[in-house]
Amino acid sequence: MYVEVWLEKEALAGVLLEVTAEWDVPLMVTRGFASLSYLHGAAETIGRIDKPTYLYYFGDYDPSGVEIDRNIQRRLRQFVAPNDSLIHFERVAVTPAQIAEHALPTRPTKRTSHGRGLHHGESVEVDALDPDDLRDLVHGRIAQHVDVDRLRVHLAAEESERKLLGGLPAMLRRSA
């Protein structure tokens, strides 16, 4: 399987990158509505990999934010058709449940926003979530796809290689 994390706001990229980089998972920053060329490039990657793809979206809970994730999902499916069943898309944040659970600060919803009919009530910025909570959400979504036994074997092999390479300079000195 293949995993990507999608983020509406570039300002939070550093917060999420701490986790995505650790797992070598791409962080796709849309900066609002993603361009068709950006989405097409992402779809080409998904199509080339040809595995079930899990996309986790982090964005504002407002009319535009709700429409952004629907647009991403719709366009990616369109671009990878007929293999659109490869895509599993989830809005991770911000959700109505998180607004209530964390008592997130709201703002009045703009009447001129895209997707007005898709969203009701007050709006919440994704930045309102605590950075540690955002990192935990990203980590949880990625970790659910990790084969723990396979990871353990990989880490043991890595440690063995590190020890071997660490001893290489001494071996070279002795043989010289």
Secondary structure, DSSP 8 states (H G I E B T S, - for coil): -EEEEEES-GGGHHHHHHHHHHTT--EEE-SSS--HHHHHHHHHHHHHHTS-EEEEEE--BSHHHHHHHHHHHHHHHHHHTT-GGGEEEEEEES-HHHHHHTT---B---TT-TTGGG--S-BB-GGGS-HHHHHHHHHHHHHTT--HHHHHHHHHHHHHHHHHHHHHHHHHHHH-
